[in-house]
Amino acid sequence: MTSARKFPKLRDDGSFSVTAVFRCRDDQVDIVPSIADWLQKWLCEHDPWVFRWHGGDGVRIETCYFGESFHGTPSVAMSQDGQLVVVFEARSLTLHWKDWLVRITKEMAAEFESVEGLIRSY
């Protein structure tokens, strides 16, 4: 018996969105433009991403393109309660959306000291 898929919730066309919510320092309400600019530059510098898989049968190289997984640059906003919200719009049948999401959110949090940590994703 298989259970129904809970996350991410798919749209009729198979696409989905993933929202990452971060805690920020109180004095950083104007950080959204800086993060949006950083995301744009980061994607230009890190797309495509070349994976090197090491296994028993040697090394396998796979090239992944952000645009194959997502529709454009993630959107960035500040919620009313001061949390940073980053929304990724994923394409249907994407294989590497989790890899991209983890890498981007970790590197963003490392780049901006005012982003104190991932609270949740949904």
NORDASUL-V990489 format. One record per helix or strand. SS is the DSSP state (2 for helix, 1 for strand). FROM is the first residue (numbers start at 1). LEN is the number of residues. If there is no record, write none. Layout:
# NORDASUL-V990489
((SS & FROM & LEN) (SS & FROM & LEN))
This chain:
# NORDASUL-V990489
((1 & 16 & 9) (2 & 32 & 15) (1 & 49 & 7) (1 & 58 & 7) (2 & 66 & 4) (1 & 70 & 1) (1 & 75 & 4) (1 & 83 & 8) (2 & 97 & 15) (1 & 115 & 7))
